[in-house]
Amino acid sequence: MKIIRIHARELHMRLVAPFETSFGTTQNRRIVLLELITDEGSGWGELTAAETPSYNSEFTDAAWLVLRNFLAPCVLDKNFTHPDDLSTFMCPVRGHEMAKATIETAAWDMFAKASGISLASMLGATQTEIACGVSLGIHATPETLLERISAEIASGYKRVKLKIKPGKDLVYVRAVRERYPDISLTVDANSAYTLDDIEIFQQLDQFNLSYIEQPLQWNEIYEHAALQRELQTPLCLDECIHNLRDAQAAVRLGACKVINIKLGRVGGHSEAQRIQAFCKAEGIPVWSGGMLEAGVGRAHNIAMSALPGFVYPGDVSASHRYWAKDIIEPAIQTTGHGTINVPSSPGIGFDVNAEVVRGFTVAEEIWQA
């Protein structure tokens, strides 16, 4: 099949509530949505980069430029027999994994549709529903955080993840654990600490956390190994895992006992599969993190999360938690027991609502050979 053109759209969407992490607060999202058109059909991918180079070095404006000027020319007018081929086509461009994943995931959606099967099945899914957790941003007080957790638990979510940063960590975690001694609880530092803060993490050891996510530098593996040796709580790595080689280095150095696989951060489904297979063989549990995606990005995360080895509940949750109106139909919903059903229809299993997309679109371009 041949890639004929790429239709790129920038959407402006507003989260239903601000989301605060250690590197800032987000409410307005700039979503880049790609439709990859081939001679056998089309597929959808979503850029997961943030608006600023805070989570990693990628951001919306730079990704649009890289997609238009470098990656689109790599794939346009090219014949491919499998989505894995897209990674080879884009190999001359170093890094820019999130931009690459936008094209690569669209190819997977298209290929699954053309094959008449669900994306989850094509990837090798073994689960028909996935457990979902909730990721909560930093709150002004422990009391407001507890109120929010009460509502999320009532909705059935299987895991609560708290964003933390220096000054808003131990008091918050202690308050949550005292109120909810039995819930599955994790914390995510988004690289906000250093090894000088080791006493904080040793105190976090007492709260029976499932794991502590990315406490140290976003591009640091060795120091995480030093920290893990001092803790009982497993460390989970996120920002510093960009490919299979990073995952292998982290596991073999003893830098983590859990890995968060984000499709955008690792360049798409093909590399995510390689990381998942390695971790499964090594007995390292994995799960799917979120990047405040709209419906297309979430749909791809659902398909990936149905693979074997995805042990912990991911950040995939109901559309209404983030958006007053999502761009897909039907909207993503959770079951009464805190899971999401994995779609069985061809491709990502959701339809993109063209009218809603048009309403959110502020810029668009069509790229062709």
C-alpha positions in Angstrom: 0.0 0.0 0.0 1.2 3.5 -0.8 1.0 6.7 1.3 -0.7 9.3 -0.8 -1.1 12.3 1.5 -1.2 13.4 5.1 -3.9 15.8 6.4 -2.6 17.6 9.5 -4.9 19.6 11.8 -4.2 21.6 14.9 -7.0 21.5 17.4 -7.5 23.8 20.4 -9.2 22.0 23.2 -9.8 23.0 26.9 -9.6 20.5 29.7 -12.6 20.5 32.1 -10.2 21.4 34.9 -6.5 22.6 35.2 -4.0 19.8 35.6 -0.9 20.6 37.7 2.4 18.7 37.7 5.9 19.6 39.0 6.6 21.4 35.8 3.5 23.5 35.4 -0.3 23.7 35.0 -2.2 22.9 31.9 -5.7 23.6 30.9 -5.6 24.6 27.2 -4.3 21.8 24.9 -3.0 22.2 21.4 -3.7 18.8 19.8 -2.2 17.9 16.5 -4.3 15.3 14.7 -3.0 13.5 11.6 -5.0 11.5 9.0 -2.7 9.3 6.9 -4.3 8.6 3.6 -3.2 5.6 1.5 -4.5 3.8 -1.6 -6.2 1.3 0.7 -7.8 3.6 3.3 -6.9 6.0 6.0 -5.9 6.0 9.7 -5.6 8.5 12.5 -2.8 9.4 14.8 -2.5 12.1 17.6 0.6 14.0 18.6 1.1 13.6 22.4 3.7 16.4 22.9 3.0 19.2 25.3 2.8 22.8 24.3 6.2 23.6 25.8 9.5 21.5 26.1 8.8 20.7 29.7 8.0 17.0 29.8 10.7 16.3 27.2 12.4 18.2 24.4 9.5 17.9 22.0 6.6 20.5 21.8 3.7 21.3 19.5 5.3 24.0 17.3 8.5 22.1 16.8 6.7 18.8 16.1 4.6 20.4 13.4 7.7 21.7 11.7 9.4 18.3 11.9 6.4 16.5 10.7 5.9 18.8 7.7 9.6 19.4 6.7 11.3 16.1 7.5 9.0 13.2 8.4 6.2 13.6 5.9 8.8 13.6 3.0 10.2 10.4 4.4 6.9 8.5 4.1 4.9 10.2 1.3 4.7 8.2 -1.9 6.3 5.2 -0.2 4.9 1.6 -0.4 4.8 -0.4 2.8 3.6 -3.9 3.6 3.4 -3.5 7.4 3.4 -0.5 9.9 6.8 -1.6 11.1 8.2 -0.2 7.8 7.3 3.3 8.8 10.0 3.3 11.5 12.6 2.4 8.9 11.4 5.2 6.5 11.7 7.8 9.3 15.0 6.5 10.6 17.1 9.3 9.0 15.5 11.7 11.5 17.1 11.3 14.9 14.9 11.6 18.0 11.5 13.3 17.7 9.8 10.2 18.9 6.5 11.8 19.5 6.3 13.3 16.0 7.2 9.9 14.5 4.6 8.2 16.6 1.9 10.4 15.2 2.5 9.0 11.7 3.3 5.5 12.9 0.2 5.1 15.0 -1.9 6.4 12.1 -0.4 3.7 9.9 -1.3 1.0 12.4 -4.9 2.2 12.6 -5.1 2.3 8.7 -3.5 -1.2 8.4 -5.8 -2.7 11.0 -8.9 -1.3 9.2 -7.7 -2.5 5.9 -7.2 -6.0 7.4 -10.7 -5.9 8.9 -9.5 -6.5 12.5 -9.1 -4.4 15.6 -5.9 -2.7 16.3 -5.7 -4.5 19.7 -5.9 -7.9 18.0 -3.3 -6.9 15.4 -0.9 -5.9 18.2 -1.4 -9.2 20.0 -3.8 -8.3 22.7 -4.9 -10.9 25.2 -7.3 -8.8 27.3 -10.9 -7.8 26.4 -11.0 -5.1 29.1 -8.3 -3.1 30.8 -8.1 -1.8 34.4 -7.9 1.9 34.5 -6.4 4.3 37.0 -6.8 8.0 37.6 -3.9 10.5 37.6 -4.5 13.5 39.9 -2.6 16.8 39.5 -1.2 18.7 42.4 -3.9 20.2 44.6 -3.9 23.3 46.7 -4.5 21.4 50.0 -4.7 17.8 51.1 -8.3 18.3 51.9 -9.3 19.2 48.3 -7.2 16.2 47.1 -9.1 13.9 49.4 -12.4 15.2 48.1 -11.3 14.5 44.6 -10.1 11.0 45.4 -13.5 10.2 47.1 -15.3 11.0 43.8 -12.8 8.9 41.7 -13.0 5.9 44.0 -16.8 6.1 43.8 -16.4 5.9 40.0 -14.6 2.6 40.3 -11.0 3.5 39.4 -8.5 0.8 40.3 -5.5 3.0 41.1 -4.9 6.5 42.3 -1.7 8.3 41.1 -0.7 11.5 42.8 1.5 14.1 41.2 4.1 15.4 43.8 6.8 18.0 44.0 9.1 19.3 46.8 6.9 20.8 49.5 3.8 19.0 48.3 4.6 15.4 48.9 4.8 13.7 52.3 1.9 15.6 53.9 -0.4 14.8 50.9 0.6 11.1 50.7 0.2 10.6 54.4 -3.3 12.2 54.4 -4.4 10.0 51.5 -3.0 6.8 53.0 -4.6 7.5 56.4 -8.0 8.0 54.8 -7.6 5.2 52.3 -5.3 2.5 53.7 -6.1 -0.1 51.2 -6.3 1.6 47.8 -3.7 1.0 45.1 -1.6 4.2 45.4 1.3 5.6 43.4 3.1 8.9 43.2 4.7 10.6 40.1 7.4 13.2 40.6 8.1 14.1 37.0 11.8 14.5 37.7 11.3 17.0 40.4 13.9 15.6 42.9 17.6 14.8 43.2 19.6 12.2 45.2 19.9 14.9 47.9 16.2 14.2 48.6 16.7 10.6 49.5 15.2 11.0 53.0 11.9 12.0 51.4 11.8 8.8 49.4 12.8 6.7 52.4 9.8 8.2 54.3 7.6 7.5 51.3 8.6 3.8 51.8 6.2 3.6 54.8 3.1 4.3 52.7 2.9 1.0 50.8 3.0 2.6 47.4 2.8 0.4 44.3 5.7 2.4 42.9 7.3 5.8 42.8 7.4 7.2 39.2 10.4 9.1 37.7 11.7 10.9 40.8 15.0 12.0 39.4 16.3 13.7 36.2 14.3 13.1 33.0 17.4 11.7 31.2 19.1 10.0 34.1 19.2 6.2 34.5 22.3 5.6 36.6 21.2 7.7 39.6 17.9 5.9 39.7 19.8 2.7 40.2 21.5 4.3 43.2 18.2 5.4 44.6 16.4 2.1 44.0 19.1 0.3 46.1 18.1 2.4 49.1 14.3 1.8 48.8 11.8 -1.0 49.3 9.3 0.7 47.1 9.8 -0.1 43.4 10.8 2.8 41.1 9.0 3.2 37.8 10.8 5.0 34.9 8.9 7.2 32.5 10.7 10.2 30.9 14.1 8.5 30.4 12.8 5.4 28.5 12.7 6.3 24.8 13.4 2.9 23.2 14.2 -0.7 23.9 17.9 0.1 24.5 16.9 2.5 27.4 14.6 -0.2 28.9 17.3 -2.8 28.7 19.9 -0.5 30.3 17.5 0.5 33.1 16.5 -3.0 34.0 20.0 -4.4 33.8 21.4 -1.6 36.0 18.7 -2.1 38.5 17.3 1.4 38.0 13.7 0.4 38.1 11.3 -2.5 38.8 8.4 -1.1 36.7 8.3 0.8 33.4 5.7 3.2 32.1 5.3 2.7 28.3 4.0 5.9 26.6 3.4 5.4 22.9 4.5 8.9 21.9 7.6 8.8 24.0 8.9 5.6 22.5 8.0 6.4 18.9 4.8 4.3 18.4 3.4 0.8 18.6 6.4 -1.1 17.0 8.9 0.1 19.6 6.3 -0.2 22.4 5.8 -3.9 21.4 9.6 -4.5 21.6 9.8 -2.9 25.1 6.7 -4.9 26.2 8.2 -8.2 25.0 11.5 -7.5 26.7 9.9 -6.5 30.0 7.6 -9.5 30.0 10.6 -11.8 29.5 12.4 -10.1 32.3 9.4 -10.2 34.7 9.2 -6.3 34.7 5.5 -5.1 34.9 4.5 -2.3 32.6 1.6 0.0 32.2 0.4 2.8 29.9 0.9 6.4 31.0 -1.1 9.4 29.6 -0.3 12.7 28.1 -3.7 14.5 28.4 -4.6 13.0 25.0 -7.9 13.5 23.2 -9.8 10.5 22.0 -7.6 9.2 19.2 -4.5 9.1 21.4 -6.5 7.4 24.2 -7.9 4.8 21.8 -4.3 3.9 20.7 -3.4 3.6 24.4 -6.3 1.3 25.1 -5.2 -1.1 22.3 -1.6 -1.1 23.6 -2.7 -1.7 27.2 -4.5 -4.9 26.2 -1.1 -6.6 25.5 0.2 -9.2 28.0 2.5 -7.8 30.7 0.5 -4.6 31.2 0.0 -5.4 34.9 -0.8 -2.1 36.5 -3.9 0.0 35.7 -2.9 2.7 33.3 -3.8 6.4 33.0 -6.4 5.8 30.4 -9.7 7.0 31.8 -13.2 8.1 30.7 -13.4 11.0 28.2 -15.5 13.1 30.4 -12.8 13.4 33.1 -10.9 15.6 30.7 -13.1 16.9 27.9 -16.6 18.4 27.8 -16.7 16.9 24.3 -14.3 14.4 22.9 -13.4 14.1 19.2 -14.4 10.4 18.9 -17.6 8.4 19.0 -18.5 6.8 21.2 -16.8 8.6 24.0 -14.5 6.4 26.1 -16.4 5.2 29.2 -15.5 3.1 32.2 -17.5 0.2 33.4 -19.0 0.0 36.9 -16.0 -2.0 38.1 -13.3 0.4 36.9 -12.3 -1.0 33.6 -12.5 0.0 29.9 -13.7 -2.5 27.3 -11.2 -3.0 24.5 -12.9 -2.3 21.1 -13.3 -5.3 18.8 -14.2 -3.3 15.6 -11.6 -2.7 12.9 -8.8 -0.2 13.6 -8.8 1.8 16.9 -12.5 1.0 17.3 -13.8 4.5 17.5 -15.0 6.9 14.8 -13.5 10.4 14.5 -16.4 13.0 14.7 -15.6 15.2 11.7 -18.0 17.9 12.8 -16.4 18.2 16.3 -12.9 18.1 14.8 -13.8 21.0 12.5 -15.1 23.0 15.4 -11.8 22.6 17.3 -9.5 23.1 14.3 -7.5 26.4 14.1 -5.0 25.4 11.4 -4.6 22.6 8.9 -2.3 21.6 6.1 -2.3 18.8 3.5 1.1 17.3 2.7 1.6 15.2 -0.4 4.5 14.0 -2.6 
